């Protein structure tokens, strides 16, 4: 429930702020900056790493905060990290053991590096073939190709993992990892290709967004969140106003307070115009 005028916007990236071309379009940039000029803080809320997110923050004209790795880290525009929820060596050991058992493979999101292997590379190659462009900037990615190298990463700071493989193997792996009860695990589909996103239990966008609101002296009722996917459910629920994109699946639209247009029909700018720029005092 909205308790007072919106003072914080939480925006998912893929399928929300970004069009299907993975670009921030002018209506979104204009509306977002008008909201910021009216005193509303803007936070990207994404499963991506900070390095992946930075270019999109710049393309949007600037944001105040970036919540990354599905809520595992909150960083200010100035680069100050105010919140982190990382995996432990136990998480990494269990995850790698089950990957070996099921013939799947992770990528790990670290402090400044993403470690990836052959199955992740094959996933990116297929995305590039489907879309005609490279899915992500690999400049900060580091290739890993032996079990020993993977195990050595248990000593690194790891915020998130993504697991890649054949769909049947991923389903079996997901069932086992959920039984461990120390992870947050969500299946995700991108361009028709499946992967699974993994965080330490208790890590999610909603928890991070509420932490940021408290840091700013705001209540949940002063937050608007926009999203389209399963990893957006917690922030749509946590925010005083949860806005689903029209391109979101039915079960995501059902839990939201409102539905806006699709990401390609400027749903974010329309939501900002309706709920923020027209509010008293904006």
Backbone as CSV, one residue per row, in Angstrom:
resi,resn,N_x,N_y,N_z,CA_x,CA_y,CA_z,C_x,C_y,C_z
1,UNK,0.843,-1.193,0.000,0.000,0.000,0.000,0.879,1.245,0.000
2,UNK,0.559,2.219,-0.838,1.285,3.477,-0.877,0.876,4.306,0.341
3,UNK,1.866,4.689,1.176,1.555,5.449,2.386,1.789,6.939,2.208
4,UNK,2.591,7.325,1.225,2.901,8.724,0.936,3.513,8.766,-0.453
5,UNK,3.791,9.947,-1.007,4.314,9.993,-2.367,5.560,9.123,-2.570
6,UNK,5.641,8.515,-3.750,6.767,7.645,-4.092,8.066,8.447,-4.037
7,UNK,9.071,7.883,-3.343,10.377,8.528,-3.232,11.525,7.618,-3.693
8,UNK,11.203,6.371,-4.051,12.221,5.430,-4.508,11.625,4.530,-5.577
9,UNK,12.305,4.443,-6.722,11.883,3.552,-7.799,12.889,2.409,-7.905
10,UNK,12.397,1.185,-7.904,13.235,0.017,-8.156,12.895,-0.553,-9.528
11,UNK,13.874,-0.572,-10.426,13.624,-0.977,-11.815,14.463,-2.185,-12.209
12,UNK,13.794,-3.260,-12.561,14.476,-4.374,-13.200,15.028,-3.899,-14.548
13,UNK,16.042,-4.590,-15.063,16.609,-4.227,-16.362,15.969,-5.003,-17.508
14,UNK,16.370,-6.271,-17.681,15.929,-7.046,-18.842,14.430,-7.286,-18.808
15,UNK,13.763,-6.918,-19.885,12.320,-7.087,-19.969,11.530,-5.979,-19.305
16,UNK,12.234,-5.006,-18.721,11.561,-3.924,-17.993,12.077,-2.573,-18.480
17,UNK,13.178,-2.099,-17.908,13.738,-0.826,-18.361,14.300,-0.943,-19.781
18,UNK,14.850,-2.113,-20.107,15.437,-2.325,-21.427,14.400,-2.876,-22.394
19,UNK,14.453,-2.413,-23.640,13.627,-3.010,-24.684,14.179,-4.369,-25.062
20,UNK,13.508,-5.051,-25.968,13.998,-6.356,-26.395,15.317,-6.254,-27.144
21,UNK,15.699,-5.036,-27.533,17.003,-4.817,-28.148,18.089,-4.561,-27.102
22,UNK,17.734,-4.714,-25.821,18.664,-4.509,-24.700,19.158,-3.067,-24.599
23,UNK,18.358,-2.126,-25.054,18.709,-0.709,-25.000,17.712,0.054,-24.127
24,UNK,18.195,1.140,-23.503,17.305,2.079,-22.814,16.804,3.071,-23.851
25,UNK,15.501,3.181,-23.999,14.936,4.074,-25.010,14.662,5.462,-24.432
26,UNK,14.540,6.425,-25.312,14.441,7.823,-24.895,13.281,8.111,-23.938
27,UNK,12.066,7.570,-24.148,10.986,7.868,-23.192,11.318,7.420,-21.770
28,UNK,11.997,6.272,-21.633,12.368,5.791,-20.302,13.421,6.710,-19.679
29,UNK,14.415,7.084,-20.482,15.466,7.977,-19.988,14.870,9.315,-19.534
30,UNK,14.001,9.876,-20.336,13.404,11.179,-20.007,12.563,11.102,-18.745
31,UNK,11.675,10.115,-18.660,10.802,9.988,-17.485,11.607,9.720,-16.223
32,UNK,12.609,8.864,-16.329,13.420,8.540,-15.151,14.154,9.770,-14.632
33,UNK,14.719,10.559,-15.530,15.448,11.753,-15.098,14.503,12.826,-14.559
34,UNK,13.299,12.912,-15.105,12.311,13.850,-14.554,11.930,13.448,-13.136
35,UNK,11.807,12.154,-12.890,11.493,11.673,-11.545,12.628,12.007,-10.580
36,UNK,13.866,11.810,-11.021,15.009,12.128,-10.161,15.065,13.623,-9.858
37,UNK,14.764,14.442,-10.856,14.758,15.887,-10.650,13.669,16.300,-9.660
38,UNK,12.631,15.461,-9.566,11.537,15.736,-8.622,11.833,15.180,-7.230
39,UNK,13.059,14.653,-7.025,13.457,14.191,-5.704,13.239,12.719,-5.439
40,UNK,13.013,11.929,-6.490,12.806,10.493,-6.352,14.110,9.766,-6.672
41,UNK,14.564,8.916,-5.759,15.785,8.142,-5.982,15.484,6.977,-6.915
42,UNK,16.421,6.682,-7.806,16.244,5.594,-8.768,17.265,4.501,-8.511
43,UNK,16.793,3.257,-8.464,17.673,2.116,-8.249,17.419,1.068,-9.323
44,UNK,18.476,0.652,-10.017,18.370,-0.522,-10.869,18.367,-1.743,-9.965
45,UNK,17.540,-2.733,-10.271,17.441,-3.956,-9.475,17.543,-5.130,-10.445
46,UNK,18.697,-5.753,-10.503,18.971,-6.691,-11.577,19.724,-7.926,-11.096
47,UNK,19.656,-8.975,-11.881,20.480,-10.145,-11.629,21.880,-9.984,-12.164
48,UNK,22.117,-8.949,-12.950,23.430,-8.730,-13.550,24.445,-8.265,-12.503
49,UNK,25.711,-8.258,-12.911,26.774,-7.753,-12.058,26.821,-6.229,-12.143
50,UNK,27.529,-5.560,-11.218,27.670,-4.097,-11.317,28.307,-3.652,-12.626
51,UNK,29.297,-4.411,-13.109,29.958,-4.027,-14.351,28.996,-4.127,-15.531
52,UNK,28.163,-5.162,-15.555,27.161,-5.288,-16.615,26.137,-4.161,-16.532
53,UNK,25.829,-3.750,-15.310,24.754,-2.775,-15.093,25.180,-1.339,-15.341
54,UNK,26.476,-1.057,-15.187,26.953,0.329,-15.228,26.636,1.019,-16.552
55,UNK,26.814,0.290,-17.668,26.554,0.899,-18.978,25.081,1.256,-19.134
56,UNK,24.201,0.425,-18.589,22.769,0.700,-18.691,22.374,1.865,-17.781
57,UNK,23.030,1.960,-16.627,22.779,3.113,-15.755,23.163,4.404,-16.464
58,UNK,24.291,4.379,-17.150,24.734,5.551,-17.903,23.769,5.865,-19.040
59,UNK,23.321,4.808,-19.756,22.394,5.006,-20.872,21.060,5.577,-20.411
60,UNK,20.703,5.298,-19.156,19.447,5.824,-18.601,19.592,7.256,-18.124
61,UNK,20.790,7.823,-18.268,21.018,9.189,-17.827,21.541,9.290,-16.420
62,UNK,21.767,8.126,-15.796,22.255,8.076,-14.425,21.194,7.587,-13.462
63,UNK,21.616,6.829,-12.462,20.735,6.391,-11.381,21.451,6.666,-10.069
64,UNK,20.746,6.502,-8.966,21.322,6.777,-7.653,21.910,5.536,-7.002
65,UNK,21.322,4.372,-7.312,21.730,3.125,-6.676,21.638,1.986,-7.688
66,UNK,22.450,0.954,-7.474,22.365,-0.251,-8.292,22.327,-1.457,-7.363
67,UNK,21.226,-2.190,-7.413,21.076,-3.449,-6.674,21.356,-4.571,-7.671
68,UNK,22.379,-5.365,-7.408,22.831,-6.346,-8.389,22.796,-7.769,-7.834
69,UNK,23.040,-8.718,-8.733,23.110,-10.145,-8.396,21.887,-10.605,-7.608
70,UNK,20.698,-10.130,-8.067,19.416,-10.504,-7.459,19.283,-10.070,-6.006
71,UNK,19.918,-8.950,-5.656,19.792,-8.426,-4.299,20.966,-8.736,-3.402
72,UNK,22.035,-9.307,-3.937,23.191,-9.655,-3.114,24.073,-8.462,-2.783
73,UNK,23.922,-7.367,-3.541,24.807,-6.218,-3.342,24.067,-4.928,-3.688
74,UNK,24.272,-3.887,-2.872,23.743,-2.552,-3.153,24.912,-1.591,-3.227
75,UNK,25.019,-0.882,-4.345,26.127,0.047,-4.572,25.565,1.404,-4.960
76,UNK,26.172,2.456,-4.436,25.748,3.809,-4.787,26.327,4.209,-6.128
77,UNK,25.820,5.311,-6.672,26.350,5.824,-7.935,27.819,6.187,-7.803
78,UNK,28.249,6.515,-6.600,29.646,6.866,-6.358,30.535,5.640,-6.150
79,UNK,29.916,4.449,-6.150,30.700,3.221,-6.018,30.812,2.683,-4.609
80,UNK,30.083,3.262,-3.655,30.118,2.772,-2.273,29.139,1.609,-2.111
81,UNK,29.632,0.481,-1.611,28.766,-0.672,-1.354,28.243,-0.588,0.069
82,UNK,26.923,-0.562,0.207,26.313,-0.414,1.538,25.693,-1.710,2.039
83,UNK,25.643,-2.730,1.171,24.996,-3.994,1.564,25.559,-5.111,0.703
84,UNK,25.821,-6.266,1.333,26.249,-7.438,0.578,25.794,-8.705,1.302
85,UNK,25.392,-9.695,0.544,24.975,-10.991,1.087,25.582,-12.063,0.179
86,UNK,26.705,-12.605,0.596,27.490,-13.476,-0.262,27.301,-14.943,0.085
87,UNK,27.786,-15.806,-0.809,27.823,-17.236,-0.565,29.026,-17.582,0.321
88,UNK,28.907,-18.670,1.044,29.996,-19.168,1.878,30.725,-20.291,1.142
89,UNK,31.919,-20.682,1.614,32.584,-21.846,1.021,31.698,-23.103,1.019
90,UNK,30.836,-23.242,2.030,29.911,-24.381,2.057,28.949,-24.331,0.877
91,UNK,28.419,-23.150,0.587,27.540,-22.998,-0.572,28.260,-23.445,-1.849
92,UNK,29.491,-22.973,-2.030,30.242,-23.276,-3.246,30.527,-24.761,-3.344
93,UNK,30.907,-25.386,-2.231,31.230,-26.817,-2.241,30.019,-27.654,-2.622
94,UNK,28.863,-27.372,-2.017,27.646,-28.131,-2.325,27.236,-27.902,-3.776
95,UNK,27.290,-26.669,-4.207,26.888,-26.327,-5.571,27.758,-27.052,-6.600
96,UNK,29.074,-27.022,-6.402,29.980,-27.673,-7.357,29.821,-29.189,-7.346
97,UNK,29.613,-29.765,-6.168,29.419,-31.215,-6.084,28.192,-31.641,-6.871
98,UNK,27.099,-30.902,-6.735,25.883,-31.246,-7.465,26.023,-30.962,-8.959
99,UNK,26.796,-29.956,-9.319,27.057,-29.702,-10.741,27.789,-30.882,-11.363
100,UNK,28.788,-31.393,-10.667,29.536,-32.549,-11.157,28.644,-33.770,-11.270
101,UNK,27.744,-33.945,-10.310,26.839,-35.098,-10.315,25.899,-35.077,-11.508
102,UNK,25.394,-33.895,-11.862,24.374,-33.786,-12.904,24.909,-33.346,-14.265
103,UNK,26.196,-33.105,-14.367,26.774,-32.739,-15.657,26.408,-31.341,-16.118
104,UNK,26.191,-30.451,-15.151,25.935,-29.047,-15.477,27.125,-28.226,-14.983
105,UNK,27.079,-26.915,-15.214,28.259,-26.101,-14.910,27.840,-24.700,-14.486
106,UNK,28.530,-24.131,-13.482,28.150,-22.789,-13.025,28.966,-21.702,-13.698
107,UNK,28.517,-20.485,-13.516,29.383,-19.313,-13.588,29.226,-18.630,-12.236
108,UNK,30.284,-17.973,-11.762,30.281,-17.338,-10.455,30.515,-15.840,-10.596
109,UNK,29.683,-15.052,-9.926,29.802,-13.599,-9.935,30.581,-13.163,-8.699
110,UNK,31.821,-12.699,-8.911,32.666,-12.262,-7.819,32.678,-10.755,-7.655
111,UNK,33.636,-10.260,-6.880,33.724,-8.834,-6.588,33.883,-8.006,-7.858
112,UNK,34.813,-8.443,-8.719,35.061,-7.703,-9.959,35.142,-8.601,-11.183
113,UNK,34.889,-9.885,-11.004,35.083,-10.863,-12.075,33.918,-11.832,-12.112
114,UNK,33.568,-12.292,-13.317,32.632,-13.408,-13.478,33.433,-14.578,-14.041
115,UNK,33.452,-15.687,-13.294,34.136,-16.888,-13.756,33.140,-17.764,-14.504
116,UNK,33.508,-18.225,-15.688,32.587,-19.012,-16.505,33.343,-20.131,-17.209
117,UNK,32.556,-21.113,-17.709,33.155,-22.260,-18.367,32.537,-22.538,-19.723
118,UNK,32.740,-23.769,-20.212,32.356,-24.123,-21.582,30.844,-24.051,-21.799
119,UNK,30.061,-24.491,-20.815,28.608,-24.504,-20.998,28.035,-23.082,-21.011
120,UNK,28.604,-22.203,-20.215,28.189,-20.796,-20.244,28.562,-20.170,-21.586
121,UNK,29.763,-20.466,-22.069,30.185,-19.929,-23.361,29.254,-20.405,-24.478
122,UNK,28.864,-21.693,-24.432,27.948,-22.223,-25.440,26.597,-21.522,-25.368
123,UNK,26.154,-21.195,-24.158,24.902,-20.462,-23.961,24.993,-19.081,-24.608
124,UNK,26.078,-18.356,-24.331,26.262,-17.028,-24.914,26.366,-17.087,-26.434
125,UNK,27.061,-18.116,-26.934,27.198,-18.266,-28.386,25.836,-18.482,-29.044
126,UNK,24.978,-19.260,-28.389,23.658,-19.524,-28.946,22.784,-18.261,-28.885
127,UNK,22.894,-17.501,-27.794,22.163,-16.234,-27.700,22.603,-15.290,-28.817
128,UNK,23.914,-15.226,-29.045,24.438,-14.356,-30.103,23.925,-14.801,-31.468
129,UNK,23.808,-16.114,-31.671,23.288,-16.624,-32.946,21.822,-16.251,-33.112
130,UNK,21.045,-16.359,-32.036,19.614,-16.060,-32.091,19.367,-14.573,-32.297
131,UNK,20.117,-13.754,-31.560,19.865,-12.309,-31.558,20.722,-11.545,-32.567
132,UNK,21.764,-12.197,-33.050,22.648,-11.512,-33.981,23.642,-10.593,-33.315
133,UNK,23.778,-10.715,-31.992,24.740,-9.891,-31.257,25.180,-10.642,-30.011
134,UNK,26.310,-10.239,-29.440,26.826,-10.862,-28.227,25.913,-10.501,-27.057
135,UNK,25.614,-11.486,-26.196,24.659,-11.271,-25.110,25.199,-10.327,-24.035
136,UNK,26.486,-10.458,-23.704,27.067,-9.639,-22.638,28.484,-9.235,-23.025
137,UNK,28.998,-8.247,-22.307,30.384,-7.829,-22.463,31.257,-8.786,-21.657
138,UNK,32.138,-9.524,-22.328,32.950,-10.540,-21.668,34.286,-10.006,-21.160
139,UNK,34.480,-8.703,-21.181,35.775,-8.145,-20.789,36.154,-8.468,-19.348
140,UNK,35.161,-8.580,-18.464,35.468,-8.875,-17.071,35.162,-10.335,-16.708
141,UNK,35.054,-11.192,-17.737,34.832,-12.618,-17.521,36.170,-13.362,-17.553
142,UNK,36.285,-14.392,-16.742,37.507,-15.201,-16.675,37.134,-16.669,-16.905
143,UNK,37.763,-17.302,-17.880,37.408,-18.667,-18.276,38.033,-19.691,-17.319
144,UNK,37.237,-20.676,-16.930,37.667,-21.757,-16.035,37.405,-23.079,-16.737
145,UNK,38.408,-23.988,-16.740,38.182,-25.234,-17.492,38.619,-26.506,-16.780
146,UNK,38.965,-26.442,-15.486,39.305,-27.674,-14.765,38.561,-27.710,-13.431
147,UNK,38.264,-28.905,-12.920,37.610,-29.017,-11.604,38.420,-28.344,-10.498
148,UNK,39.737,-28.413,-10.593,40.584,-27.801,-9.578,40.427,-26.284,-9.564
149,UNK,40.330,-25.697,-10.752,40.128,-24.247,-10.834,38.781,-23.834,-10.253
150,UNK,37.752,-24.642,-10.528,36.434,-24.335,-9.964,36.479,-24.406,-8.439
151,UNK,37.097,-25.467,-7.899,37.141,-25.644,-6.442,37.933,-24.524,-5.769
152,UNK,38.942,-24.008,-6.445,39.756,-22.937,-5.870,38.944,-21.665,-5.647
153,UNK,37.817,-21.537,-6.353,37.002,-20.327,-6.227,36.222,-20.261,-4.920
154,UNK,36.246,-21.343,-4.125,35.549,-21.320,-2.832,36.156,-20.285,-1.897
155,UNK,37.381,-19.846,-2.178,38.014,-18.828,-1.362,37.716,-17.410,-1.815
156,UNK,36.987,-17.268,-2.923,36.647,-15.947,-3.448,35.325,-15.434,-2.851
157,UNK,35.114,-14.127,-2.944,33.822,-13.555,-2.581,32.872,-13.778,-3.749
158,UNK,31.828,-14.570,-3.510,30.880,-14.933,-4.566,29.492,-14.429,-4.185
159,UNK,28.914,-13.606,-5.049,27.598,-13.042,-4.795,26.474,-13.886,-5.388
160,UNK,26.759,-14.557,-6.489,25.702,-15.256,-7.215,26.319,-16.295,-8.144
161,UNK,25.539,-17.312,-8.469,25.938,-18.280,-9.493,24.805,-18.419,-10.498
162,UNK,25.163,-18.731,-11.739,24.193,-19.154,-12.744,24.653,-20.509,-13.245
163,UNK,23.721,-21.437,-13.348,24.064,-22.799,-13.763,23.494,-23.056,-15.151
164,UNK,24.348,-23.626,-16.015,24.004,-23.880,-17.420,24.114,-25.372,-17.717
165,UNK,23.302,-25.825,-18.670,23.346,-27.214,-19.110,22.094,-27.551,-19.884
166,UNK,21.932,-28.823,-20.232,20.712,-29.266,-20.893,19.540,-29.159,-19.929
167,UNK,18.356,-28.856,-20.461,17.186,-28.596,-19.616,16.887,-29.744,-18.664
168,UNK,16.985,-30.990,-19.132,16.674,-32.138,-18.272,17.673,-32.236,-17.124
169,UNK,18.944,-32.003,-17.414,19.969,-32.026,-16.360,19.751,-30.894,-15.368
170,UNK,19.356,-29.727,-15.873,19.102,-28.582,-14.994,17.937,-28.843,-14.059
171,UNK,16.886,-29.498,-14.551,15.724,-29.804,-13.715,16.119,-30.719,-12.556
172,UNK,16.924,-31.731,-12.855,17.372,-32.655,-11.805,18.274,-31.935,-10.810
173,UNK,19.149,-31.075,-11.326,20.049,-30.317,-10.466,19.258,-29.376,-9.561
174,UNK,18.253,-28.700,-10.116,17.450,-27.764,-9.342,16.716,-28.474,-8.208
175,UNK,16.177,-29.662,-8.486,15.475,-30.422,-7.447,16.410,-30.744,-6.286
176,UNK,17.652,-31.116,-6.587,18.614,-31.454,-5.539,19.078,-30.214,-4.774
177,UNK,19.323,-29.119,-5.482,19.827,-27.919,-4.811,18.761,-27.330,-3.898
178,UNK,17.501,-27.464,-4.260,16.434,-26.947,-3.410,16.317,-27.747,-2.116
179,UNK,16.670,-29.024,-2.165,16.626,-29.843,-0.955,17.688,-29.420,0.055
180,UNK,18.760,-28.804,-0.411,19.814,-28.354,0.497,19.318,-27.252,1.429
181,UNK,18.321,-26.473,1.004,17.639,-25.462,1.808,18.571,-24.356,2.317
182,UNK,19.650,-24.095,1.588,20.513,-22.972,1.960,20.683,-22.017,0.770
183,UNK,19.879,-22.243,-0.262,19.983,-21.443,-1.476,18.643,-20.808,-1.842
184,UNK,18.712,-19.704,-2.567,17.596,-19.200,-3.350,17.867,-19.638,-4.784
185,UNK,16.946,-20.355,-5.402,17.172,-20.900,-6.744,15.958,-20.629,-7.617
186,UNK,16.186,-19.982,-8.748,15.117,-19.642,-9.680,15.501,-20.061,-11.096
187,UNK,14.628,-20.822,-11.744,14.832,-21.119,-13.160,14.549,-19.861,-13.973
188,UNK,15.324,-19.630,-15.013,15.178,-18.460,-15.860,15.280,-18.884,-17.316
189,UNK,14.560,-18.186,-18.178,14.610,-18.473,-19.612,14.954,-17.197,-20.345
190,UNK,15.968,-17.257,-21.207,16.385,-16.103,-21.993,16.507,-16.538,-23.443
191,UNK,15.725,-15.904,-24.306,15.676,-16.287,-25.729,15.349,-17.773,-25.890
192,UNK,14.503,-18.283,-25.000,14.093,-19.678,-25.082,15.073,-20.652,-24.469
193,UNK,16.197,-20.177,-23.944,17.228,-21.039,-23.361,17.176,-20.954,-21.840
194,UNK,17.234,-22.120,-21.214,17.053,-22.195,-19.768,18.380,-22.108,-19.019
195,UNK,18.347,-21.460,-17.873,19.452,-21.499,-16.911,18.856,-21.355,-15.521
196,UNK,19.662,-21.490,-14.501,19.176,-21.388,-13.126,20.050,-20.405,-12.361
197,UNK,19.419,-19.427,-11.712,20.139,-18.432,-10.939,20.128,-18.825,-9.464
198,UNK,21.296,-18.719,-8.824,21.477,-19.203,-7.460,22.075,-18.110,-6.587
199,UNK,21.486,-17.926,-5.409,22.046,-17.051,-4.380,21.991,-17.760,-3.043
200,UNK,22.684,-17.207,-2.061,22.533,-17.696,-0.698,21.117,-17.429,-0.217
201,UNK,20.592,-18.310,0.605,19.235,-18.165,1.119,19.088,-16.810,1.814
202,UNK,17.965,-16.155,1.574,17.716,-14.843,2.150,18.130,-13.696,1.260
203,UNK,18.685,-14.029,0.072,19.067,-12.998,-0.892,17.962,-12.842,-1.914
204,UNK,17.409,-11.656,-2.040,16.414,-11.400,-3.081,16.273,-9.896,-3.270
205,UNK,15.667,-9.515,-4.380,15.535,-8.088,-4.710,14.664,-7.348,-3.697
206,UNK,13.621,-8.001,-3.206,12.731,-7.341,-2.263,13.429,-6.988,-0.963
207,UNK,14.196,-7.921,-0.412,14.934,-7.667,0.822,15.920,-6.528,0.630
208,UNK,16.633,-6.543,-0.505,17.612,-5.488,-0.774,16.940,-4.130,-0.946
209,UNK,15.809,-4.100,-1.638,15.115,-2.834,-1.862,14.603,-2.250,-0.545
210,UNK,14.114,-3.097,0.346,13.671,-2.622,1.665,14.856,-2.140,2.493
211,UNK,16.006,-2.813,2.367,17.214,-2.362,3.064,17.613,-0.969,2.584
212,UNK,17.556,-0.769,1.269,17.893,0.538,0.706,16.911,1.602,1.193
213,UNK,15.628,1.279,1.200,14.629,2.239,1.676,14.910,2.649,3.118
214,UNK,15.221,1.676,3.960,15.534,1.984,5.366,16.769,2.871,5.449
215,UNK,17.780,2.578,4.623,18.997,3.390,4.583,18.676,4.840,4.226
216,UNK,17.682,5.028,3.375,17.298,6.365,2.922,16.252,7.011,3.828
217,UNK,15.830,6.307,4.865,14.822,6.851,5.763,13.420,6.795,5.197
218,UNK,13.176,5.836,4.299,11.874,5.710,3.642,11.150,4.462,4.123
219,UNK,9.850,4.418,3.884,9.045,3.251,4.200,8.776,2.451,2.918
220,UNK,8.309,1.224,3.084,7.946,0.410,1.923,6.872,1.082,1.090
221,UNK,5.995,1.832,1.761,4.916,2.500,1.059,5.366,3.633,0.161
222,UNK,6.633,4.009,0.249,7.173,5.067,-0.601,7.980,4.508,-1.774
223,UNK,7.871,3.195,-1.986,8.618,2.536,-3.058,7.678,2.127,-4.193
224,UNK,8.098,2.363,-5.419,7.478,1.757,-6.591,8.508,0.834,-7.227
225,UNK,8.118,-0.412,-7.529,8.993,-1.372,-8.184,8.358,-1.835,-9.480
226,UNK,9.167,-1.957,-10.528,8.697,-2.432,-11.829,9.512,-3.658,-12.232
227,UNK,8.823,-4.721,-12.655,9.529,-5.925,-13.065,8.680,-6.838,-13.916
228,UNK,9.299,-7.905,-14.399,8.594,-8.790,-15.327,8.849,-10.276,-15.096
229,UNK,9.738,-10.629,-14.155,10.186,-12.020,-14.066,10.059,-12.577,-12.659
230,UNK,10.336,-13.878,-12.534,10.240,-14.536,-11.236,11.170,-13.915,-10.200
231,UNK,12.359,-13.486,-10.619,13.253,-12.888,-9.629,12.845,-11.470,-9.247
232,UNK,11.735,-10.981,-9.828,11.177,-9.681,-9.439,10.009,-9.811,-8.458
233,UNK,9.570,-11.033,-8.198,8.380,-11.229,-7.360,8.532,-10.589,-5.991
234,UNK,9.701,-10.781,-5.379,9.866,-10.286,-4.010,9.816,-8.767,-3.949
235,UNK,10.362,-8.084,-4.949,10.321,-6.618,-4.878,8.947,-6.077,-5.268
236,UNK,8.234,-6.772,-6.149,6.866,-6.356,-6.458,5.980,-6.484,-5.221
237,UNK,6.267,-7.507,-4.420,5.501,-7.723,-3.186,5.934,-6.743,-2.095
238,UNK,7.239,-6.452,-2.005,7.754,-5.608,-0.927,7.381,-4.144,-1.099
239,UNK,7.324,-3.687,-2.342,7.076,-2.266,-2.611,5.634,-1.882,-2.309
240,UNK,5.443,-0.644,-1.913,4.085,-0.144,-1.730,3.297,-0.205,-3.012
241,UNK,3.992,-0.039,-4.142,3.346,-0.138,-5.447,4.194,-1.043,-6.334
242,UNK,3.716,-2.235,-6.580,4.396,-3.178,-7.454,3.751,-3.149,-8.835
243,UNK,4.538,-2.793,-9.845,4.024,-2.633,-11.204,4.635,-3.706,-12.102
244,UNK,3.809,-4.556,-12.672,4.272,-5.588,-13.597,4.207,-5.070,-15.018
245,UNK,5.151,-5.517,-15.832,5.141,-5.190,-17.247,4.098,-6.054,-17.956
246,UNK,3.520,-5.528,-19.015,2.530,-6.307,-19.771,3.155,-7.530,-20.416
247,UNK,4.477,-7.517,-20.618,5.165,-8.674,-21.184,5.521,-9.710,-20.128
248,UNK,5.188,-9.439,-18.858,5.424,-10.417,-17.794,4.446,-11.577,-17.926
249,UNK,4.837,-12.781,-17.483,3.885,-13.896,-17.499,2.713,-13.633,-16.562
250,UNK,1.644,-14.379,-16.761,0.396,-14.129,-16.035,0.569,-14.199,-14.526
251,UNK,1.386,-15.132,-14.019,1.510,-15.278,-12.567,2.256,-14.100,-11.946
252,UNK,3.093,-13.394,-12.716,3.748,-12.189,-12.213,2.764,-11.021,-12.232
253,UNK,2.003,-10.883,-13.303,1.001,-9.820,-13.361,-0.035,-9.978,-12.250
254,UNK,-0.322,-11.229,-11.880,-1.354,-11.495,-10.878,-0.955,-11.014,-9.483
255,UNK,0.340,-10.988,-9.182,0.760,-10.584,-7.836,1.043,-9.088,-7.738
256,UNK,1.057,-8.399,-8.868,1.373,-6.964,-8.872,0.141,-6.142,-8.513
257,UNK,0.394,-4.913,-8.069,-0.697,-3.987,-7.782,-1.257,-3.373,-9.048
258,UNK,-0.419,-3.295,-10.073,-0.818,-2.659,-11.319,-0.007,-3.260,-12.465
259,UNK,-0.521,-3.139,-13.675,0.203,-3.573,-14.869,0.333,-2.390,-15.814
260,UNK,1.534,-2.207,-16.342,1.778,-1.144,-17.303,1.936,-1.753,-18.695
261,UNK,2.384,-0.982,-19.659,2.589,-1.494,-21.013,3.823,-2.393,-21.069
262,UNK,4.105,-2.954,-22.228,5.270,-3.809,-22.396,6.546,-2.972,-22.360
263,UNK,7.679,-3.665,-22.264,8.963,-2.958,-22.289,9.220,-2.293,-23.635
264,UNK,8.663,-2.822,-24.714,8.853,-2.200,-26.026,7.833,-1.095,-26.303
265,UNK,6.820,-1.009,-25.442,5.824,0.061,-25.590,5.942,1.059,-24.436
266,UNK,7.163,1.178,-23.902,7.503,2.209,-22.920,6.717,2.089,-21.624
267,UNK,6.602,0.836,-21.139,5.859,0.603,-19.910,6.432,1.314,-18.698
268,UNK,7.763,1.388,-18.592,8.372,2.053,-17.436,8.071,3.547,-17.457
269,UNK,8.236,4.186,-18.602,7.973,5.631,-18.656,6.503,5.913,-18.368
270,UNK,5.621,5.064,-18.836,4.195,5.272,-18.572,3.881,5.139,-17.082
271,UNK,4.526,4.180,-16.415,4.304,4.005,-14.980,4.850,5.193,-14.196
272,UNK,6.020,5.677,-14.576,6.604,6.840,-13.901,5.709,8.068,-14.089
273,UNK,5.239,8.261,-15.315,4.365,9.412,-15.578,3.076,9.327,-14.774
274,UNK,2.519,8.138,-14.694,1.229,7.974,-14.026,1.337,8.071,-12.503
275,UNK,2.316,7.392,-11.919,2.348,7.262,-10.478,3.315,8.215,-9.767
276,UNK,4.223,8.824,-10.518,5.210,9.699,-9.871,5.107,11.137,-10.357
277,UNK,5.186,11.329,-11.646,5.213,12.701,-12.154,3.888,13.415,-11.973
278,UNK,2.809,12.668,-11.827,1.504,13.295,-11.616,1.105,13.346,-10.137
279,UNK,1.989,12.826,-9.260,1.643,12.856,-7.838,1.845,14.267,-7.283
280,UNK,1.106,14.648,-6.239,1.253,15.981,-5.669,2.690,16.242,-5.229
281,UNK,3.201,17.412,-5.560,4.547,17.783,-5.146,5.618,17.359,-6.114
282,UNK,5.269,16.575,-7.157,6.265,16.125,-8.123,6.624,17.233,-9.081
